[in-house]
Amino acid sequence: MEASSKYFCNTKCRYYPCHSGAERETGFNCLFCYCPLYPFDDCPGTFEMSTGKSGKAVKNCTDCLWPHVPEHYSEIISFLVQKNNEE
């Protein structure tokens, strides 16, 4: 898959692969390295809520590959537009 405005894979990143299953061959997309869905409890990705060191609930997205699937780009943008319109 070629780099574009919707996809790139940075295999030279010091954290790559950052998730189990994050291989270039599978089309892993690094575009949303810092996930824009993190603030939302109703994001379409897979996450778990756990208790952080402070005792507060923390969203744990360690096993989530959803935003890294290139085909999900349009869904992510639509989700963010919807959230923006709700404000």
C-alpha positions as CSV (number, residue, x, y, z in Angstrom):
1,M,0.0,0.0,0.0
2,E,1.4,3.4,-0.9
3,A,1.7,6.3,1.4
4,S,-1.1,8.9,1.0
5,S,-3.1,11.4,3.0
6,K,-5.1,8.5,4.4
7,Y,-2.3,6.0,5.0
8,F,1.4,5.6,5.9
9,C,3.4,3.0,7.7
10,N,6.5,4.2,9.6
11,T,8.6,1.1,10.0
12,K,11.5,3.2,11.2
13,C,9.7,4.5,14.2
14,R,11.5,3.5,17.4
15,Y,8.2,2.1,18.8
16,Y,7.3,0.1,15.7
17,P,5.6,-2.3,15.9
18,C,3.7,-0.7,18.7
19,H,0.9,-3.3,18.9
20,S,0.8,-7.0,18.5
21,G,-0.3,-7.6,14.9
22,A,1.2,-4.3,13.7
23,E,3.0,-5.5,10.6
24,R,3.4,-3.6,7.4
25,E,2.3,-6.7,5.5
26,T,-1.1,-6.5,7.1
27,G,-1.5,-2.8,6.0
28,F,-0.9,-1.4,9.5
29,N,-1.6,2.4,9.3
30,C,0.4,4.7,11.5
31,L,-1.6,7.8,10.6
32,F,-3.5,7.7,13.9
33,C,-0.5,6.9,16.1
34,Y,-2.1,9.1,18.7
35,C,-5.7,7.9,18.4
36,P,-8.2,10.8,18.0
37,L,-10.9,8.4,19.3
38,Y,-9.2,8.1,22.8
39,P,-11.4,10.7,24.5
40,F,-14.6,8.9,23.5
41,D,-16.1,6.0,25.5
42,D,-18.3,5.1,22.5
43,C,-15.5,4.8,20.0
44,P,-15.8,1.9,17.6
45,G,-12.5,0.4,18.6
46,T,-11.8,-2.3,21.2
47,F,-10.7,-1.1,24.6
48,E,-11.0,-1.9,28.3
49,M,-11.5,0.4,31.2
50,S,-9.0,-0.2,34.1
51,T,-8.0,1.7,37.2
52,G,-5.0,3.9,36.9
53,K,-2.4,4.6,39.6
54,S,-4.4,7.6,40.7
55,G,-7.5,5.4,41.2
56,K,-9.3,6.9,38.3
57,A,-10.7,5.0,35.4
58,V,-8.4,4.8,32.4
59,K,-9.1,3.8,28.9
60,N,-6.7,1.0,27.9
61,C,-6.4,0.6,24.1
62,T,-3.3,-1.6,24.1
63,D,-4.9,-4.4,22.1
64,C,-6.9,-2.1,19.7
65,L,-5.9,-2.1,16.1
66,W,-9.1,-0.6,14.8
67,P,-7.8,2.9,14.0
68,H,-4.8,1.3,12.3
69,V,-6.8,-0.5,9.6
70,P,-6.5,1.7,6.4
71,E,-10.1,0.9,5.4
72,H,-11.4,2.6,8.6
73,Y,-10.1,6.0,7.7
74,S,-13.5,7.3,6.4
75,E,-15.3,5.9,9.5
76,I,-12.9,7.6,11.8
77,I,-13.4,11.0,10.1
78,S,-17.2,10.5,10.1
79,F,-17.1,9.7,13.8
80,L,-15.1,12.8,14.6
81,V,-17.4,15.0,12.4
82,Q,-20.4,13.6,14.2
83,K,-18.8,14.3,17.6
84,N,-17.9,17.8,16.6
85,N,-21.5,18.5,15.5
86,E,-22.8,17.3,18.9
87,E,-20.9,20.0,20.7
